[in-house]
């Protein structure tokens, strides 16, 4: 897949992904109820867990494909997602709630597609889309909270910074991987 076709695939996938479920019903004046905040934190935790599992799976698949830069990036991102899930779970408990680790809940929260038998380029594209979705979700949640729940907002802002860095790293790796993908693009074949 060329970097142009990867970009088109990425843009198309982003356009068809909805925002956080129920987000349009939230008041944007910082008047979030504790119930709404706890529910959304559980959703965010589920997203982080799904992402950590996808990154971990892709780490091993990329290693077997001998794409070590992508493999180690996936492992690093997986570890970051574990840390995010733990921070969010801890915040849920601090706010008087219970983290929901129900497997069905995790599957419901999966908004990014998961490809079967992916190439490294497919894995990078899939993870780039998921990282963009997480950035959008965290931004929306931070706007929703405004001045309410300042500790929760600061935690989400720190996670958002990491997710924004993931987007940059994945986009760079996708560009490199697309340029090096086999078979070579037309006009670049060796004789």
C-alpha positions as a LaTeX table, in Angstrom:
\begin{tabular}{lrrr}
\hline
Residue & $x$ (\AA) & $y$ (\AA) & $z$ (\AA) \\
\hline
Unk1 & 0.00 & 0.00 & 0.00 \\
Unk2 & 1.47 & 3.39 & $-0.93$ \\
Unk3 & 1.52 & 6.22 & 1.59 \\
Unk4 & $-1.15$ & 8.01 & $-0.51$ \\
Unk5 & $-3.48$ & 4.99 & $-0.45$ \\
Unk6 & $-2.78$ & 4.52 & 3.28 \\
Unk7 & $-3.73$ & 8.18 & 3.85 \\
Unk8 & $-6.93$ & 7.79 & 1.80 \\
Unk9 & $-7.83$ & 4.61 & 3.71 \\
Unk10 & $-7.09$ & 6.38 & 7.01 \\
Unk11 & $-9.14$ & 9.48 & 6.09 \\
Unk12 & $-12.08$ & 7.38 & 4.93 \\
Unk13 & $-12.06$ & 5.30 & 8.11 \\
Unk14 & $-11.92$ & 8.41 & 10.34 \\
Unk15 & $-14.89$ & 9.97 & 8.52 \\
Unk16 & $-17.13$ & 6.97 & 9.17 \\
Unk17 & $-16.34$ & 6.62 & 12.88 \\
Unk18 & $-18.84$ & 8.17 & 15.30 \\
Unk19 & $-17.89$ & 10.27 & 18.29 \\
Unk20 & $-18.14$ & 8.99 & 21.86 \\
Unk21 & $-21.54$ & 7.32 & 22.32 \\
Unk22 & $-23.90$ & 9.78 & 24.01 \\
Unk23 & $-21.45$ & 12.68 & 23.72 \\
Unk24 & $-23.97$ & 14.92 & 21.95 \\
Unk25 & $-26.27$ & 14.63 & 24.96 \\
Unk26 & $-23.71$ & 15.91 & 27.46 \\
Unk27 & $-23.94$ & 19.47 & 28.72 \\
Unk28 & $-20.81$ & 21.37 & 27.66 \\
Unk29 & $-20.89$ & 23.74 & 30.63 \\
Unk30 & $-18.94$ & 21.56 & 33.05 \\
Unk31 & $-22.08$ & 20.32 & 34.82 \\
Unk32 & $-21.20$ & 16.66 & 34.45 \\
Unk33 & $-22.86$ & 14.34 & 36.91 \\
Unk34 & $-20.74$ & 11.85 & 38.80 \\
Unk35 & $-22.66$ & 9.03 & 37.12 \\
Unk36 & $-21.84$ & 10.41 & 33.63 \\
Unk37 & $-18.18$ & 10.90 & 34.52 \\
Unk38 & $-17.84$ & 7.40 & 35.96 \\
Unk39 & $-19.54$ & 5.86 & 32.92 \\
Unk40 & $-17.29$ & 7.72 & 30.53 \\
Unk41 & $-14.19$ & 6.86 & 32.54 \\
Unk42 & $-15.17$ & 3.19 & 32.32 \\
Unk43 & $-15.59$ & 3.62 & 28.55 \\
Unk44 & $-12.14$ & 5.25 & 28.34 \\
Unk45 & $-10.61$ & 2.44 & 30.39 \\
Unk46 & $-12.21$ & $-0.17$ & 28.12 \\
Unk47 & $-10.82$ & 1.63 & 25.05 \\
Unk48 & $-7.33$ & 1.65 & 26.59 \\
Unk49 & $-7.54$ & $-2.09$ & 27.32 \\
Unk50 & $-8.72$ & $-2.92$ & 23.79 \\
Unk51 & $-5.89$ & $-0.79$ & 22.37 \\
Unk52 & $-3.27$ & $-2.42$ & 24.61 \\
Unk53 & $-4.39$ & $-5.86$ & 23.43 \\
Unk54 & $-4.28$ & $-4.84$ & 19.77 \\
Unk55 & $-0.84$ & $-3.24$ & 20.18 \\
Unk56 & 0.44 & $-6.33$ & 22.00 \\
Unk57 & $-0.87$ & $-8.63$ & 19.27 \\
Unk58 & 0.70 & $-6.43$ & 16.59 \\
Unk59 & 3.99 & $-6.40$ & 18.49 \\
Unk60 & 4.35 & $-10.15$ & 18.05 \\
Unk61 & 3.05 & $-10.16$ & 14.47 \\
Unk62 & 5.45 & $-7.37$ & 13.43 \\
Unk63 & 8.37 & $-9.18$ & 15.09 \\
Unk64 & 7.58 & $-12.29$ & 13.09 \\
Unk65 & 7.51 & $-10.11$ & 9.95 \\
Unk66 & 10.94 & $-8.78$ & 10.94 \\
Unk67 & 9.67 & $-5.21$ & 11.19 \\
Unk68 & 11.47 & $-4.50$ & 14.43 \\
Unk69 & 10.93 & $-0.73$ & 14.55 \\
Unk70 & 7.15 & $-1.22$ & 14.34 \\
Unk71 & 7.25 & $-4.19$ & 16.73 \\
Unk72 & 9.00 & $-2.28$ & 19.50 \\
Unk73 & 6.83 & 0.78 & 18.93 \\
Unk74 & 3.74 & $-1.41$ & 19.32 \\
Unk75 & 5.13 & $-2.87$ & 22.55 \\
Unk76 & 5.85 & 0.60 & 23.93 \\
Unk77 & 2.35 & 1.78 & 23.03 \\
Unk78 & 0.84 & $-1.34$ & 24.61 \\
Unk79 & 2.68 & $-0.61$ & 27.84 \\
Unk80 & 1.48 & 3.01 & 27.71 \\
Unk81 & $-2.11$ & 1.82 & 27.28 \\
Unk82 & $-1.75$ & $-0.45$ & 30.32 \\
Unk83 & $-0.61$ & 2.56 & 32.32 \\
Unk84 & $-3.54$ & 4.62 & 31.03 \\
Unk85 & $-6.03$ & 1.89 & 31.93 \\
Unk86 & $-4.54$ & 1.68 & 35.43 \\
Unk87 & $-4.69$ & 5.47 & 35.92 \\
Unk88 & $-8.29$ & 5.57 & 34.77 \\
Unk89 & $-9.29$ & 2.60 & 36.96 \\
Unk90 & $-7.67$ & 4.29 & 39.96 \\
Unk91 & $-9.54$ & 7.53 & 39.21 \\
Unk92 & $-12.84$ & 5.63 & 38.96 \\
Unk93 & $-12.26$ & 4.19 & 42.43 \\
Unk94 & $-11.26$ & 7.61 & 43.82 \\
Unk95 & $-14.55$ & 9.02 & 42.51 \\
Unk96 & $-16.51$ & 6.27 & 44.29 \\
Unk97 & $-17.11$ & 4.01 & 41.31 \\
Unk98 & $-16.08$ & 0.52 & 40.23 \\
Unk99 & $-13.88$ & $-0.15$ & 37.21 \\
Unk100 & $-15.78$ & $-2.38$ & 34.79 \\
Unk101 & $-13.46$ & $-5.07$ & 33.40 \\
Unk102 & $-16.31$ & $-7.13$ & 31.96 \\
Unk103 & $-15.15$ & $-8.70$ & 28.65 \\
Unk104 & $-18.48$ & $-7.84$ & 26.97 \\
Unk105 & $-17.95$ & $-4.19$ & 27.88 \\
Unk106 & $-14.52$ & $-4.25$ & 26.28 \\
Unk107 & $-15.91$ & $-5.62$ & 23.02 \\
Unk108 & $-18.67$ & $-2.98$ & 22.96 \\
Unk109 & $-16.07$ & $-0.22$ & 23.24 \\
Unk110 & $-14.00$ & $-1.32$ & 20.28 \\
Unk111 & $-14.50$ & 1.41 & 17.66 \\
Unk112 & $-11.46$ & 0.77 & 15.47 \\
Unk113 & $-11.45$ & $-2.09$ & 13.00 \\
Unk114 & $-9.25$ & $-5.10$ & 13.61 \\
Unk115 & $-7.91$ & $-6.78$ & 10.47 \\
Unk116 & $-7.23$ & $-10.48$ & 10.19 \\
Unk117 & $-3.86$ & $-11.55$ & 8.78 \\
Unk118 & $-2.59$ & $-7.95$ & 8.56 \\
Unk119 & 0.57 & $-6.70$ & 6.95 \\
Unk120 & 2.78 & $-4.36$ & 8.99 \\
Unk121 & 1.36 & $-1.48$ & 6.94 \\
Unk122 & $-2.17$ & $-2.63$ & 7.82 \\
Unk123 & $-1.22$ & $-2.83$ & 11.51 \\
Unk124 & 0.25 & 0.66 & 11.45 \\
Unk125 & $-2.82$ & 2.05 & 9.65 \\
Unk126 & $-5.18$ & 0.32 & 12.08 \\
Unk127 & $-3.29$ & 1.62 & 15.10 \\
Unk128 & $-3.03$ & 5.12 & 13.64 \\
Unk129 & $-6.81$ & 5.23 & 13.20 \\
Unk130 & $-7.32$ & 3.95 & 16.75 \\
Unk131 & $-4.85$ & 6.51 & 18.15 \\
Unk132 & $-6.70$ & 9.33 & 16.33 \\
Unk133 & $-9.97$ & 8.07 & 17.79 \\
Unk134 & $-8.50$ & 8.07 & 21.29 \\
Unk135 & $-7.19$ & 11.62 & 20.83 \\
Unk136 & $-10.65$ & 12.76 & 19.73 \\
Unk137 & $-12.33$ & 10.95 & 22.64 \\
Unk138 & $-9.97$ & 12.40 & 25.25 \\
Unk139 & $-10.34$ & 15.92 & 23.80 \\
Unk140 & $-14.13$ & 15.66 & 23.91 \\
Unk141 & $-14.09$ & 14.32 & 27.46 \\
Unk142 & $-11.76$ & 17.13 & 28.62 \\
Unk143 & $-14.07$ & 19.74 & 27.03 \\
Unk144 & $-17.04$ & 18.04 & 28.66 \\
Unk145 & $-15.46$ & 18.23 & 32.11 \\
Unk146 & $-14.32$ & 21.86 & 31.83 \\
Unk147 & $-13.67$ & 23.00 & 35.41 \\
Unk148 & $-15.55$ & 20.15 & 37.06 \\
Unk149 & $-13.40$ & 17.26 & 38.30 \\
Unk150 & $-10.02$ & 19.05 & 37.90 \\
Unk151 & $-7.95$ & 16.03 & 38.98 \\
Unk152 & $-9.69$ & 13.83 & 36.43 \\
Unk153 & $-9.25$ & 16.49 & 33.75 \\
Unk154 & $-5.50$ & 16.79 & 34.44 \\
Unk155 & $-5.11$ & 13.01 & 34.28 \\
Unk156 & $-6.91$ & 12.94 & 30.94 \\
Unk157 & $-4.76$ & 15.82 & 29.64 \\
Unk158 & $-1.60$ & 13.85 & 30.49 \\
Unk159 & $-2.97$ & 10.78 & 28.69 \\
Unk160 & $-3.94$ & 12.98 & 25.72 \\
Unk161 & $-0.34$ & 14.18 & 25.38 \\
Unk162 & 0.89 & 10.59 & 25.14 \\
Unk163 & $-1.81$ & 9.69 & 22.60 \\
Unk164 & $-0.90$ & 12.69 & 20.45 \\
Unk165 & 2.72 & 11.50 & 20.46 \\
Unk166 & 1.50 & 8.02 & 19.41 \\
Unk167 & $-0.26$ & 9.56 & 16.40 \\
Unk168 & 2.97 & 11.25 & 15.28 \\
Unk169 & 5.09 & 8.12 & 15.80 \\
Unk170 & 2.64 & 5.84 & 14.02 \\
Unk171 & 2.27 & 8.24 & 11.09 \\
Unk172 & 6.04 & 8.40 & 10.69 \\
Unk173 & 6.41 & 4.62 & 10.87 \\
Unk174 & 3.56 & 4.16 & 8.38 \\
Unk175 & 5.26 & 6.53 & 5.96 \\
Unk176 & 8.57 & 4.65 & 6.25 \\
Unk177 & 6.92 & 1.21 & 6.05 \\
Unk178 & 4.82 & 2.23 & 3.04 \\
Unk179 & 7.92 & 3.47 & 1.23 \\
Unk180 & 9.77 & 0.21 & 1.95 \\
Unk181 & 6.88 & $-2.22$ & 1.40 \\
Unk182 & 7.45 & $-5.22$ & $-0.85$ \\
Unk183 & 6.76 & $-5.63$ & $-3.70$ \\
Unk184 & 8.28 & $-2.34$ & $-4.85$ \\
Unk185 & 5.98 & 0.24 & $-6.35$ \\
Unk186 & 5.77 & 0.49 & $-10.12$ \\
Unk187 & 8.71 & 2.28 & $-11.65$ \\
Unk188 & 10.98 & 1.20 & $-8.78$ \\
Unk189 & 11.45 & $-2.45$ & $-9.67$ \\
Unk190 & 15.00 & $-3.65$ & $-9.89$ \\
Unk191 & 16.07 & $-5.41$ & $-13.04$ \\
\hline
\end{tabular}
